[in-house]
Amino acid sequence: MRAMLLALALFVATAFAENPDIRRFSEINVGTNTYRNVALKKCNGAEAILRFESGLMLVKIADLPEPLRSEWLDSTAAAACENKNAEHAKAILATIEAHQKDAQKNGTSLAEFYRRNVSDNKALLQMQSQKTQALLRPHTLAAGSLDDQSLTDAALEDSLTAEQQRREDLKLWQSRASAFSVAATRPAAPSRPKAPSNLRIQ
């Protein structure tokens, strides 16, 4: 039995070692952040899953250092991903505009409208984050690190994607709420004095 378990462990380790879509780094810079004890798995030509010493996250391949960026990046897939994100953001903004008009018709103050919706979106992000954490538990080792299978768990990848989308949605709501707050506190422009009605122009 012990021999079978050792053989299985060796098979899994070999499979990951030979997987061209998984790379390991003692340290790597992604954008402006530095991560240690990293394993990276390519999801597609635009995104990768990064497992580091304290968690798991989605990253853009365009943010990875060379030569990995050039090796993994598919410009067509990256452009399609950016377009998809832009269309989603456009749809969210249209939804905000529509709901704002409804709130005004119903007599709801815009301050309350934004406060409530920002709070609701924070709750949705927290729920999705909790789902991700639940999916991470079976992959968490005794030392607190994550196993290699966490990189290939399809349900976990879907949850990470959904969590990232919730995070971006919240940023849009917070941005609009901040813009409204600035506009609401901006002093009104002084009115121009009216000319006397009895003034005769020569």
C-alpha positions as CSV (number, residue, x, y, z in Angstrom):
1,M,0.0,0.0,0.0
2,R,2.8,2.4,0.9
3,A,4.6,1.6,-2.3
4,M,1.4,2.4,-4.3
5,L,1.1,5.8,-2.5
6,L,4.7,6.6,-3.2
7,A,4.2,5.7,-6.9
8,L,1.1,7.9,-7.1
9,A,2.9,10.8,-5.5
10,L,5.8,10.4,-7.9
11,F,3.4,10.3,-10.9
12,V,1.7,13.5,-9.8
13,A,5.0,15.3,-9.1
14,T,6.3,14.2,-12.5
15,A,3.1,15.3,-14.3
16,F,3.4,18.8,-12.8
17,A,7.1,19.0,-13.5
18,E,6.5,18.2,-17.2
19,N,3.5,20.4,-17.6
20,P,4.7,23.3,-19.9
21,D,1.8,25.5,-18.6
22,I,3.1,25.4,-15.0
23,R,6.3,27.3,-14.0
24,R,7.9,27.7,-10.6
25,F,9.9,30.7,-9.2
26,S,11.5,31.4,-5.9
27,E,10.5,35.1,-6.5
28,I,8.8,36.9,-9.3
29,N,7.6,40.5,-10.0
30,V,4.0,40.9,-11.3
31,G,3.3,44.5,-12.1
32,T,4.5,46.4,-9.1
33,N,4.2,43.5,-6.6
34,T,6.8,40.9,-5.7
35,Y,5.7,37.3,-4.8
36,R,7.8,34.5,-3.3
37,N,7.6,30.7,-3.6
38,V,5.5,31.0,-6.7
39,A,3.9,28.5,-9.1
40,L,2.2,29.9,-12.2
41,K,-0.3,28.1,-14.4
42,K,-1.3,29.4,-17.8
43,C,-5.1,29.5,-18.1
44,N,-5.3,30.9,-21.6
45,G,-3.4,33.4,-23.8
46,A,-4.4,36.3,-21.5
47,E,-4.5,35.1,-17.9
48,A,-2.7,32.8,-15.5
49,I,-3.2,31.5,-12.0
50,L,-0.5,32.6,-9.5
51,R,0.0,30.5,-6.4
52,F,2.2,32.2,-3.9
53,E,3.2,31.5,-0.3
54,S,-0.1,32.9,1.1
55,G,-2.7,32.5,-1.5
56,L,-4.0,32.1,-5.1
57,M,-4.9,34.8,-7.6
58,L,-5.6,35.5,-11.2
59,V,-3.0,37.7,-13.0
60,K,-2.7,39.1,-16.5
61,I,0.0,37.5,-18.6
62,A,0.8,41.0,-19.9
63,D,2.0,41.8,-16.4
64,L,4.4,38.9,-16.1
65,P,8.1,39.5,-16.6
66,E,10.1,38.4,-19.7
67,P,10.7,35.9,-21.2
68,L,7.5,34.3,-19.8
69,R,5.3,37.1,-21.0
70,S,6.4,36.7,-24.6
71,E,6.2,32.9,-24.4
72,W,2.7,32.8,-22.9
73,L,1.0,35.9,-24.2
74,D,-1.5,35.6,-27.1
75,S,-2.2,39.1,-28.3
76,T,-5.5,38.1,-29.9
77,A,-6.7,36.4,-26.7
78,A,-5.5,39.3,-24.6
79,A,-7.4,41.8,-26.8
80,A,-10.5,39.7,-26.7
81,C,-10.3,39.6,-22.9
82,E,-9.8,43.3,-22.7
83,N,-12.8,43.9,-25.0
84,K,-14.9,41.5,-22.9
85,N,-14.0,43.4,-19.7
86,A,-14.7,46.7,-21.4
87,E,-18.2,45.5,-22.6
88,H,-19.0,44.3,-19.1
89,A,-17.9,47.6,-17.5
90,K,-20.1,49.4,-20.1
91,A,-23.1,47.3,-19.2
92,I,-22.5,47.9,-15.4
93,L,-22.3,51.7,-16.0
94,A,-25.6,51.5,-18.0
95,T,-27.2,49.6,-15.2
96,I,-26.0,52.2,-12.7
97,E,-27.5,55.0,-14.8
98,A,-30.8,53.2,-15.2
99,H,-31.1,52.5,-11.4
100,Q,-30.1,56.0,-10.6
101,K,-32.9,57.4,-12.7
102,D,-35.4,55.0,-11.0
103,A,-34.2,56.0,-7.6
104,Q,-34.7,59.7,-8.5
105,K,-38.2,59.0,-9.8
106,N,-39.0,57.2,-6.5
107,G,-37.7,60.1,-4.4
108,T,-34.7,58.2,-3.1
109,S,-31.7,60.5,-2.4
110,L,-28.7,59.8,-4.5
111,A,-26.5,59.7,-1.4
112,E,-28.6,56.8,0.0
113,F,-28.8,55.2,-3.5
114,Y,-25.0,54.9,-3.8
115,R,-24.5,54.0,-0.1
116,R,-26.9,51.1,-0.4
117,N,-25.5,49.8,-3.7
118,V,-21.9,50.1,-2.7
119,S,-22.8,48.1,0.5
120,D,-24.6,45.5,-1.6
121,N,-21.7,45.0,-3.9
122,K,-19.3,44.7,-1.0
123,A,-21.5,41.9,0.4
124,L,-21.6,40.1,-3.0
125,L,-17.8,40.3,-3.2
126,Q,-17.5,38.9,0.3
127,M,-19.8,36.0,-0.5
128,Q,-17.8,35.1,-3.6
129,S,-14.6,35.4,-1.6
130,Q,-16.0,33.0,1.0
131,K,-16.8,30.6,-1.8
132,T,-13.3,30.8,-3.1
133,Q,-11.9,30.2,0.4
134,A,-14.1,27.1,0.8
135,L,-12.8,25.7,-2.4
136,L,-9.2,26.4,-1.2
137,R,-9.6,24.4,2.0
138,P,-9.1,20.9,0.5
139,H,-5.9,22.2,-1.2
140,T,-4.4,23.7,2.0
141,L,-1.5,21.8,3.4
142,A,-0.7,21.5,7.1
143,A,1.9,24.3,6.8
144,G,-0.7,26.6,5.3
145,S,0.6,26.5,1.8
146,L,-1.4,25.2,-1.2
147,D,-0.9,22.0,-3.1
148,D,-0.3,21.8,-6.8
149,Q,-3.8,20.6,-7.6
150,S,-5.1,24.0,-6.6
151,L,-3.7,25.3,-9.9
152,T,-5.8,22.8,-11.9
153,D,-9.1,22.9,-10.0
154,A,-11.6,24.1,-12.6
155,A,-14.2,25.1,-10.0
156,L,-11.6,27.1,-8.1
157,E,-10.5,28.9,-11.3
158,D,-14.1,29.8,-12.1
159,S,-14.6,31.1,-8.5
160,L,-11.4,33.2,-8.8
161,T,-12.7,34.7,-12.1
162,A,-16.1,35.5,-10.6
163,E,-14.4,37.0,-7.5
164,Q,-12.2,39.2,-9.7
165,Q,-15.3,40.4,-11.7
166,R,-17.1,41.2,-8.4
167,R,-14.1,43.3,-7.4
168,E,-14.1,45.2,-10.6
169,D,-17.9,45.8,-10.3
170,L,-17.4,47.2,-6.8
171,K,-14.7,49.6,-8.1
172,L,-17.1,51.0,-10.7
173,W,-19.8,51.6,-8.1
174,Q,-17.3,53.2,-5.7
175,S,-15.9,55.4,-8.5
176,R,-19.4,56.6,-9.4
177,A,-20.3,57.2,-5.7
178,S,-17.1,59.2,-5.3
179,A,-17.8,61.3,-8.3
180,F,-21.3,62.0,-7.0
181,S,-20.0,62.9,-3.6
182,V,-17.5,65.4,-5.2
183,A,-20.3,66.9,-7.4
184,A,-22.7,67.2,-4.4
185,T,-20.2,69.1,-2.3
186,R,-19.0,71.4,-5.1
187,P,-20.3,75.0,-4.5
188,A,-22.8,76.3,-7.0
189,A,-21.5,78.8,-9.5
190,P,-22.5,82.4,-8.6
191,S,-25.4,83.7,-10.7
192,R,-24.8,86.6,-12.9
193,P,-26.6,89.8,-11.8
194,K,-29.5,90.8,-13.9
195,A,-29.6,94.2,-15.6
196,P,-32.2,96.6,-14.4
197,S,-35.4,96.3,-16.4
198,N,-35.7,100.0,-16.9
199,L,-32.1,100.4,-18.3
200,R,-32.2,101.9,-21.8
201,I,-29.5,101.1,-24.2
202,Q,-28.4,104.1,-26.2
